[in-house]
Amino acid sequence: MKKKSTPQRIYFIGIGGIGVSALARYFLALGGTISGSDASQSTITQELEKEGVEVKIGHKTSNISPKIDLIIHSAVIPHDNPEIRKARKLSIPIKSYSEAVGELTRKYKTIAIAGSHGKSTTTALLSLILRNTRFDPTVIIGTKLREFASPRRSASSPRKSAHSRNFRKGRSDYLVLEADEYQKSFLHYSPIAAIITNIDREHLDIFKNLSEIKKIFLKFINNIRPGGILVVNKDDKNLFSLRYRIRKIAKKNNLKVIWHSVSISPRKVRVSPRILKIPGNHNLSNALAAYTLAKALGVNQKKIINSISRFRGAWRRMEYRGNLAIKYLVSNIKYKVSGSKHNKYKILNTKYKIPVYDDYAHHPTEIKATLLGLRQKYPKHRIICVFQPHQVQRLKSLFKEFVKSFDHADNLIFLDIYKVAGRDKLRKSNFDSLKLTETIKKRKFSPSVIYLKNQKNLPKILKNLLNSKSYILNPVVIVMMGAGDIYNLTKILLL
């Protein structure tokens, strides 16, 4: 019997994950028979089913057949998962997501984008810059882009069934990859070029402290192939503190290291808030990183700027979702306008628009950056931030930082913590959304904050807030924030 060079029947455990689903789409594009399971149904699993993937809800031994050639599992799937156990009994090869992607990085000329924050946006920008050039890369990214719409559908004029995707099949031997440090995943990768956006105290359920995180990033840099390119952010103090150690690795491996900075970028670099349509200095830095690497790869500057100027953002990265449904506003309540000579009253116009945004921010640094970006875009608006903390350990480890991260909001509504299956080991903790609410209330200068135990009451809370006198006379913007399932609530607000 002839041995298969590439497994054709691949089963993914945790297929609804943003990274795993992208890899599933990669093998599907190669003609493989793809199936998988997840703990619950989601928009991603539904999209995969439309593309021809068989998705089973729930992890069961009966899902695993001897006909499967390979099992690939998410990083959060435990070793005692019933499907993993069944695969072992049947002697089916098993690989983690990062191991499987690691093999791809050695087959392709891989460009990896790493960092504690901003990976997805930077990967998106670089991918869109390179897609219409000779590089024409395959892309695996941790968000969804409308530009990567379903096959045979145009992003500019999509059909109703088209949906944004986290994968693109290119025609070249280049791969653009979002490289995550969680569980040291990116140490499996072997890129020819890389970007590091920043280094922060993140994934503290895996890493002991910032020092250990820095060491992991240095190991990642050491994995860049000899003669490769590294683009690094000079504005990030944690990253810049490693400059001498980076220089040492670069000398040993003959790497070309390019530091970029928003504050001292050359005049000829035309990446500016005017060009970039997504707000925030953090996004400006992300765009400059993508610009810098694309320029180092030889891409024409005009093409780079054109791609950056056309970018309208990624899924759940300061994503504008629409305007708040009119039923949450009133049109028949009169409020006296102060300072009016004629003692007139202002009546709320039923056409008054309140933009609603979705954002993935779940770390204090990300929260600050997102709210500051919204404040820059909407300087005269009152900002209502609805936040769902993500993972108990993160809230506990960074509690002081969380307390100070919402200062650019006017009103906060905290939902209960989204507990991550396979990661939340702290089942009982004094650090929760209620404690965060109470602590922020004690600060001298702080936003008005509400703890909402029952998510179903969010529309009612928003309606009461927006119909109060302090809000009815002011423009408002709402941001739904968190890495959990809060985006499901956004849909309700738009109906």
Residue pairs with C-beta under 8 A, 6 or more apart in sequence:
4 69
6 30
6 32
7 32
7 69
7 70
7 93
8 31
8 32
8 33
8 69
9 32
9 33
9 35
9 67
9 68
9 69
9 70
10 24
10 27
10 32
10 33
10 34
10 35
10 68
10 69
10 70
10 71
10 72
11 35
11 36
11 37
11 63
11 64
11 68
11 70
11 71
11 72
11 83
12 20
12 21
12 23
12 24
12 34
12 35
12 36
12 37
12 71
12 72
12 73
12 74
13 36
13 37
13 59
13 71
13 72
13 73
13 74
13 77
13 81
13 83
13 84
14 20
14 36
14 37
14 38
14 39
14 73
14 74
14 76
14 77
14 97
15 21
15 24
15 36
15 37
15 38
15 45
15 48
15 53
15 55
16 38
16 39
16 40
16 41
16 42
16 44
16 45
16 48
16 55
17 38
17 44
17 74
17 76
17 97
18 44
18 142
18 143
18 144
18 166
19 74
19 97
19 140
19 142
19 166
19 178
19 180
20 36
20 72
20 73
20 74
20 97
21 44
21 48
21 166
21 167
22 140
22 141
22 142
22 165
22 166
22 167
23 72
23 97
23 100
23 101
23 140
23 167
24 34
24 36
24 48
24 53
25 48
25 51
25 165
25 166
25 167
26 104
26 138
26 140
26 167
26 169
27 34
28 34
28 51
28 52
28 53
29 167
29 169
34 52
34 53
34 54
35 53
35 54
35 55
35 56
35 68
36 48
36 53
36 54
36 55
36 56
37 55
37 56
37 57
37 58
37 59
37 60
37 63
37 83
38 45
38 55
38 57
39 57
39 58
39 59
39 421
40 57
41 57
45 55
45 57
47 163
47 165
48 55
49 55
50 150
50 161
50 163
51 150
56 63
59 81
59 82
59 83
60 82
60 83
61 82
61 83
61 85
61 86
63 83
63 86
64 71
64 83
64 86
64 87
64 90
64 92
66 90
66 92
68 87
68 90
68 92
69 92
69 93
70 92
70 93
70 94
70 95
71 83
71 84
71 87
71 92
71 93
71 94
71 95
72 94
72 95
72 96
72 97
72 100
73 81
73 84
73 94
73 95
73 96
73 97
74 96
74 97
75 96
75 97
75 98
75 182
75 183
75 185
76 420
76 421
76 422
76 423
77 84
77 422
78 84
78 422
84 94
87 94
88 94
96 185
97 185
98 180
98 183
98 185
98 186
98 188
98 189
99 188
101 140
101 177
101 185
101 188
101 189
102 188
102 189
102 190
104 110
104 140
104 175
104 177
105 112
105 175
105 177
105 188
105 189
105 190
105 191
106 190
108 138
108 173
108 174
108 175
109 173
109 174
109 175
109 192
110 174
110 175
110 176
110 177
110 189
110 190
110 191
110 192
110 193
111 126
111 137
111 174
111 175
111 176
111 177
111 191
111 192
111 193
111 194
111 195
111 293
112 177
112 178
112 179
112 186
112 189
112 191
112 193
112 194
112 195
113 119
113 122
113 123
113 126
113 176
113 177
113 178
113 179
113 194
113 195
113 197
113 289
114 179
114 180
114 181
114 186
114 194
114 195
114 196
114 197
114 217
114 220
115 122
115 195
115 196
115 197
115 198
115 199
115 233
116 181
116 197
116 198
116 199
116 200
116 202
116 213
116 363
116 365
117 197
117 198
117 200
117 202
117 282
117 363
117 365
117 366
117 369
118 197
118 198
118 282
118 283
118 285
118 286
118 289
119 142
119 178
119 179
119 180
119 197
120 141
120 142
120 143
120 178
120 314
120 317
120 360
121 143
121 278
121 283
121 286
121 313
121 314
121 317
122 195
122 197
122 286
122 287
122 289
122 290
123 139
123 141
123 142
123 176
123 177
123 178
124 141
124 143
124 145
124 311
124 314
125 286
125 287
125 290
125 307
125 308
125 311
126 176
126 195
126 290
126 293
126 294
127 137
127 139
127 141
127 145
127 168
127 176
128 145
128 147
128 307
128 310
128 311
129 290
129 291
129 294
129 299
129 303
129 304
129 307
129 308
130 136
130 137
130 174
130 176
130 294
130 297
130 299
131 137
131 139
131 147
131 168
131 170
132 303
132 307
133 299
133 300
133 303
134 172
135 170
135 172
135 174
135 297
135 299
136 170
136 171
136 172
136 174
137 168
137 170
137 172
137 174
137 175
137 176
138 168
138 169
138 170
138 172
138 174
138 175
138 176
139 148
139 167
139 168
139 170
139 175
139 176
139 177
140 166
140 167
140 175
140 176
140 177
140 178
141 166
141 167
141 176
141 177
141 178
141 314
142 166
142 178
142 180
143 166
143 314
143 315
143 316
143 317
143 360
144 163
144 164
144 165
144 166
144 314
144 315
145 164
145 165
145 166
145 314
145 315
146 155
146 158
146 164
146 312
147 155
148 155
148 164
148 165
148 166
148 167
148 168
149 155
149 158
149 162
149 163
149 164
149 165
150 158
150 161
150 162
150 163
150 165
153 159
153 161
153 162
164 315
177 189
177 191
179 185
179 186
179 189
179 191
179 194
179 220
180 186
181 202
181 203
181 213
181 216
181 217
181 220
182 203
182 206
183 203
183 206
184 206
184 216
186 220
186 223
187 216
187 219
187 220
187 223
189 220
189 223
190 223
190 225
191 223
191 224
191 225
191 228
192 224
192 225
192 227
192 228
192 229
193 224
193 228
193 229
193 230
193 231
193 293
193 296
193 297
194 220
194 221
194 224
194 228
194 229
194 230
194 231
195 230
195 231
195 232
195 289
195 290
195 293
196 217
196 220
196 221
196 230
196 231
196 232
196 233
196 239
197 233
197 236
197 285
197 286
197 289
198 233
198 236
198 238
198 239
198 365
199 210
199 213
199 214
199 217
199 236
199 238
199 239
199 242
200 210
200 213
200 238
200 363
200 365
201 209
201 210
201 213
201 397
201 398
202 213
202 363
203 213
204 393
204 394
204 397
204 398
205 391
205 393
205 394
205 397
205 423
205 425
207 213
207 216
210 238
214 238
214 241
214 242
217 239
217 242
218 242
218 245
218 246
218 249
221 230
221 246
221 249
221 250
221 255
222 249
222 253
224 230
224 253
224 255
225 253
226 253
226 254
226 255
227 253
227 254
227 255
228 253
228 255
228 256
229 255
229 256
229 258
229 293
229 296
229 297
230 246
230 250
230 255
230 256
230 257
230 258
231 258
231 260
231 289
231 292
231 293
231 296
232 239
232 246
232 257
232 258
232 259
232 260
233 239
233 240
233 259
233 260
233 261
233 285
233 289
234 240
234 259
234 260
234 261
234 264
235 261
235 262
235 263
235 285
240 259
243 259
246 257
247 257
249 255
250 256
250 257
256 296
258 292
258 293
258 296
260 285
260 288
260 289
260 291
260 292
261 288
262 281
262 284
262 285
262 288
265 271
265 288
268 301
269 288
269 291
270 301
270 305
271 284
271 287
271 288
271 291
271 305
271 308
272 284
273 279
273 284
275 287
275 305
275 308
275 309
276 283
276 284
276 287
276 308
276 309
276 311
277 309
277 311
277 312
277 313
278 311
278 312
278 313
278 317
278 318
278 373
279 318
279 373
279 374
279 376
279 377
280 318
280 369
280 370
280 372
280 373
280 374
280 376
281 369
281 372
281 373
282 369
282 373
283 318
283 373
287 308
287 311
290 304
290 308
291 304
291 305
291 308
294 304
295 301
295 304
313 319
313 320
315 358
316 358
316 359
316 360
316 487
317 359
317 360
318 357
318 359
318 370
318 373
318 374
319 357
319 358
319 359
320 355
320 356
320 357
321 356
321 357
321 358
321 480
321 490
321 494
322 355
322 356
322 494
323 353
323 354
323 355
323 356
323 494
324 353
324 354
324 355
324 356
324 462
324 466
324 478
324 493
324 494
325 493
325 494
325 495
326 350
328 459
328 462
328 463
328 466
328 493
329 348
329 350
329 352
329 354
329 463
329 466
329 467
330 348
330 467
330 472
331 347
331 348
331 349
331 350
332 347
333 347
333 348
333 467
333 472
334 345
334 346
334 347
335 345
335 346
335 469
335 472
335 473
336 343
336 345
336 346
337 344
337 345
337 346
337 473
346 473
348 472
354 466
354 475
354 476
354 477
354 478
355 378
355 477
355 478
356 477
356 478
356 479
356 480
356 490
356 493
356 494
357 374
357 477
357 478
357 479
357 480
358 479
358 480
358 487
358 490
359 370
359 479
359 480
359 481
360 366
360 481
360 482
360 483
361 367
361 369
361 370
361 481
361 482
361 483
362 389
362 390
362 391
362 394
362 481
362 482
362 483
362 484
363 394
363 398
364 398
364 401
364 402
364 404
364 405
365 401
365 405
367 387
367 402
367 405
367 406
367 481
368 405
368 407
368 408
370 479
370 481
371 383
371 385
371 405
371 406
371 407
371 408
371 409
371 479
372 408
374 383
374 408
374 477
374 479
375 383
375 408
378 475
378 477
380 475
381 474
381 475
381 476
381 477
382 410
382 411
382 471
382 474
382 475
382 476
382 477
383 408
383 409
383 410
383 411
383 476
383 477
383 478
383 479
384 409
384 410
384 411
384 412
384 413
384 462
384 465
384 476
384 477
384 478
384 479
385 406
385 409
385 411
385 412
385 413
385 447
385 478
385 479
385 481
386 412
386 413
386 415
386 458
386 478
386 479
386 480
386 481
386 486
386 489
387 406
387 412
387 413
387 414
387 415
387 481
387 482
387 486
388 414
388 415
388 416
388 417
388 418
388 481
388 482
388 484
388 485
388 486
389 395
389 402
389 414
389 415
389 416
389 417
389 418
389 432
389 433
389 436
389 482
390 417
390 418
390 420
390 482
390 483
390 484
391 417
391 418
391 419
391 420
391 423
391 424
392 417
392 419
392 424
392 426
392 429
392 431
392 432
393 423
393 424
393 425
393 426
395 402
395 417
395 429
395 431
395 432
395 436
396 426
396 429
396 431
399 431
399 435
399 436
399 439
402 436
403 436
403 439
403 440
403 443
406 412
406 440
406 446
406 447
406 449
407 445
407 446
407 447
409 447
410 447
410 448
411 447
411 448
411 449
411 450
411 465
412 437
412 440
412 447
412 448
412 449
412 450
413 449
413 450
413 452
413 458
413 461
413 462
414 433
414 434
414 436
414 437
414 449
414 450
414 451
414 452
415 433
415 452
415 455
415 458
415 482
415 486
416 432
416 433
416 453
416 455
417 432
417 433
418 482
418 483
418 484
418 485
418 486
420 484
433 451
434 451
437 449
437 450
437 451
440 446
440 447
440 449
441 449
450 461
452 458
452 461
455 489
458 489
458 492
458 493
459 492
459 493
462 478
462 493
465 471
466 472
466 476
478 493
480 486
480 487
480 489
480 490
480 493
